[in-house]
Amino acid sequence: MTERSDGQITVSGLTKVYRKVRAVDDLSFTVAPGRVTGFLGPNGAGKTTTLRMLLNLVTPTSGTATIGGRHYADLEDPIRAVGAILEASGAHRGRTGRAHLKMLCYAAGIPASRADDVLNLVGLTPAAKRKFKGYSLGMRQRLGIGAALLGDPQVLILDEPANGLDPEGIRWMRDLLKGLADEGRTVLVSSHLLSEMEILADDLVIIAAGKLVRQGTVTDIIDSMGAAQLRVRTPKPDELIAALDPATVVRRNEDGALLVSGVDARTLGDRALEARVPLYELVADKPDLENVFLQLTAGKAAIR
Ligand SMILES: Nc1ncnc2c1ncn2[C@@H]1O[C@H](COP(=O)(O)OP(=O)(O)OP(=O)(O)O)[C@@H](O)[C@H]1O
């Protein structure tokens, strides 16, 4: 099957205009097989709309989105080519997880025995005979991932798959997705959990306000921001923030320190002196993905 040999996702000039908003705006990027690619953006950036266009659930205003060189609608055997979860999976409330997956197998012409394999894969075997209405959010999420895997697809497209998972569930999913990528599959996953993405993803596509902000490996993107984040301690944080350029990104750390990016230590020290703000600590930390993400998307309208 051609989809198996080439699971590259290619988005080219993709645009979706709703009445009032350009949800996706001339977006182009590629997603390679054999890697986990994180799809990141602030709320309302256009991630879900992009994924829905890839899956032929929303019609683009212009541009194209293809999987292995084909539009989703033209795939010969879509369930074996692409598995997707777009939100916590739905199922008939009175049906068991096992019956739900068997029904999907039947509908897709997949042997029913695959349902049990997949339940095992997603850790739901002990709950296989319980009804969906009694499933927790994390269990529903696992069932959704199971449904996406039924066709043993070359490409996986997952919108916020970690939603509702506890820390152990998140680690389980990380291992599962990394394993699937190691088998040569294409794994595209959107998430707001930046520290998790930093561990999980090989590559990133970052968008804001419908446009591409950055594409590359996690390491390259973090390194490209070069300037380290500053950790600052002062008894007058509000005065210090007021003395800094408005484009500077400041986060308040739980331990009371300020994490500042977009300004170098010397400038910050000078500004503090001018504003007569005492500094008790001024240290440069290596930037993390959260910090880089905030810098890259700062000032780009999110909720539109
Ligand atoms: N069916 C629709 N009709 C009108 N506007 C829409 C529709 N779907 C999405 N939008 C708008 O398009 C923009 C992008 O939405 P989208 O859901 O794709 O963003 P997102 O990046 O997935 O956001 P989040 O991280 O909050 O889930 C938003 O401004 C949203 O309000």
Ligand as a Chemical Component Dictionary entry (heavy atoms), coordinates in Angstrom:
data_LIG
# 
_chem_comp.id                   LIG 
_chem_comp.type                 NON-POLYMER 
_chem_comp.pdbx_formal_charge   0 
_chem_comp.three_letter_code    LIG 
# 
loop_
_chem_comp_atom.comp_id 
_chem_comp_atom.atom_id 
_chem_comp_atom.alt_atom_id 
_chem_comp_atom.type_symbol 
_chem_comp_atom.charge 
_chem_comp_atom.model_Cartn_x 
_chem_comp_atom.model_Cartn_y 
_chem_comp_atom.model_Cartn_z 
_chem_comp_atom.pdbx_ordinal 
LIG N1  N1  N 0 -16.961 26.164 12.899 1  
LIG C1  C1  C 0 -16.419 27.353 13.181 2  
LIG N2  N2  N 0 -17.083 28.503 12.906 3  
LIG C2  C2  C 0 -16.521 29.697 13.168 4  
LIG N3  N3  N 0 -15.291 29.867 13.738 5  
LIG C3  C3  C 0 -14.608 28.769 14.038 6  
LIG C4  C4  C 0 -15.116 27.454 13.779 7  
LIG N4  N4  N 0 -14.184 26.545 14.181 8  
LIG C5  C5  C 0 -13.145 27.267 14.678 9  
LIG N5  N5  N 0 -13.394 28.603 14.585 10 
LIG C6  C6  C 0 -12.470 29.678 14.995 11 
LIG O1  O1  O 0 -11.232 29.448 14.382 12 
LIG C7  C7  C 0 -10.156 29.774 15.272 13 
LIG C8  C8  C 0 -9.252  28.569 15.434 14 
LIG O2  O2  O 0 -9.916  27.566 16.200 15 
LIG P1  P1  P 0 -9.294  26.134 16.509 16 
LIG O3  O3  O 0 -10.291 25.379 17.305 17 
LIG O4  O4  O 0 -8.803  25.521 15.251 18 
LIG O5  O5  O 0 -8.037  26.512 17.416 19 
LIG P2  P2  P 0 -7.114  25.583 18.338 20 
LIG O6  O6  O 0 -5.713  25.975 18.050 21 
LIG O7  O7  O 0 -7.486  24.162 18.168 22 
LIG O8  O8  O 0 -7.529  26.093 19.795 23 
LIG P3  P3  P 0 -7.512  25.383 21.241 24 
LIG O9  O9  O 0 -6.077  25.253 21.630 25 
LIG O10 O10 O 0 -8.227  26.405 22.077 26 
LIG O11 O11 O 0 -8.246  24.085 21.109 27 
LIG C9  C9  C 0 -10.801 30.272 16.555 28 
LIG O12 O12 O 0 -10.875 31.668 16.496 29 
LIG C10 C10 C 0 -12.200 29.666 16.493 30 
LIG O13 O13 O 0 -13.108 30.481 17.185 31 
# 
loop_
_chem_comp_bond.comp_id 
_chem_comp_bond.atom_id_1 
_chem_comp_bond.atom_id_2 
_chem_comp_bond.value_order 
_chem_comp_bond.pdbx_ordinal 
LIG N1  C1  SING 1  
LIG C1  N2  SING 2  
LIG C1  C4  DOUB 3  
LIG N2  C2  DOUB 4  
LIG C2  N3  SING 5  
LIG N3  C3  DOUB 6  
LIG C3  C4  SING 7  
LIG C3  N5  SING 8  
LIG C4  N4  SING 9  
LIG N4  C5  DOUB 10 
LIG C5  N5  SING 11 
LIG N5  C6  SING 12 
LIG C6  O1  SING 13 
LIG C6  C10 SING 14 
LIG O1  C7  SING 15 
LIG C7  C8  SING 16 
LIG C7  C9  SING 17 
LIG C8  O2  SING 18 
LIG O2  P1  SING 19 
LIG P1  O3  DOUB 20 
LIG P1  O4  SING 21 
LIG P1  O5  SING 22 
LIG O5  P2  SING 23 
LIG P2  O6  DOUB 24 
LIG P2  O7  SING 25 
LIG P2  O8  SING 26 
LIG O8  P3  SING 27 
LIG P3  O9  DOUB 28 
LIG P3  O10 SING 29 
LIG P3  O11 SING 30 
LIG C9  O12 SING 31 
LIG C9  C10 SING 32 
LIG C10 O13 SING 33 
# 
